C-alpha cells in the first residue's frame, strides 16, 4: 500500500468528485541491473576539488539504495571516505586499480 501522506499532496486543489483519485507525478526508479549488465566507468578527477584527488565511478543503473550499498562496500574495502549522489560514487583518493579489483570480485565484469 502506498503511503498516503498529506505532505506529498501540497498544492492540490480539493475535489468534490467522489470518483477522484489523486495521481502522483513522481518518477518510479528503475530496477537495478545485474552486475554483469552494468557498464561502470572509473575516472580520476582533481579539478574543482581544491587540489584533492578523487576516484569517480559512473554509469550505475539502478535504485538509489543499491547505489549507496555499493558505495558503502567500496568505501569499507578501501578504508576511505566518499559519497554517492546523482548516479555517481565518489571515493576520496586515487584507488582506481583497487576499485576495479573489488568490482570484479563482486561480479561487475564490464568495468573500465
N, C-alpha and C positions, 0 to 999 in steps of 0.2 A: 504494500500500500504506500502511496506517495505521501510525503509529509505535506500537510495542509496548513502551513504556517501563514498567517495573515501578512507578515512582513514581506513575503515573496510577492504579494499582490498589491503593493503600494502603488497608487496612481490609477487603479482600476475603478471605473465608474460602476455604481450599483445597478443591477439589472432586476427588473420585476418579472422577467420571463421565467416561469417555473422550469423550463427545459434548458435553461442556460447552463453551460458548462465552461468554466474558465480553463483556457489552454495556455500553458506557459510556452514562451518563445525560446527558451534556453536550448542550447545545442547538446545533444547526447554525445558523450565521449565514445570514441571508437574502442572496440575491444583490442586488447593487446595482442600483437602478432607474436608468433612463437619465436624463440631466439634464432632459429635458423633462417627465418624470413626477414629479420631486422637487418637494415643496412646502416650500421653505425659508422660514423666518421670521426676521427680524432684529429685535433689540431692544437698547436701550442700558440698561445696568444700572450702578448706583452703590452700591446698598445691600449691606451685608455685605462690602465690598471695601476697607475702610479709606479711603473717600472717593475711590478711583480709579475712573475711568470705563472700562467695557469694552463691547465690542460682542459680543453673543451670537447665534450662528446656530444655530437649532434646526430639527428636522424632517427631518434627513438619514436616509434609509433605505438601509442597505447595510452592507457589511463594515467592520470597524474599520480595515483597511488603506486602503480608499478614503477613509474619513473623514480619516485622517491625511494622505493625499496632498492632499486638497482644502484642509485646514488649512495645509499647507506652502506651497501655491500662494498662498493669500490672504496669509499672513504675509510671503512674499517680495515680492509685488507692493505691499503696503502699507508694507513696511520696518519692521515692528514685531514684537513677540513675541506669544506666545499659546500655547494648548494645545487639545487635542481630547480630550474624555472624556465618557462616558455619552451619546453621540449628539449632543453639542453641540460647537461650535467657539467658543472664547473668544479674542477678539482684544483686545489692550491698546489702549485709546483709543477715541475716537468716530470711526469710519470707516464709518458706515452707508452713505452715498451712494457712496463709493468701492468698497465691497464689493459693492453692488448692481450697479454697472457691471462689475466683474470677473466676477461670476457670470453676468451676461447675455452677456458675451463668451465664456464657457465653455459656454453653451447652457442654463443654468438660467433658463428663461423665467418660471417660476411662482414668483417671489420677491417678497416684500413686506417 
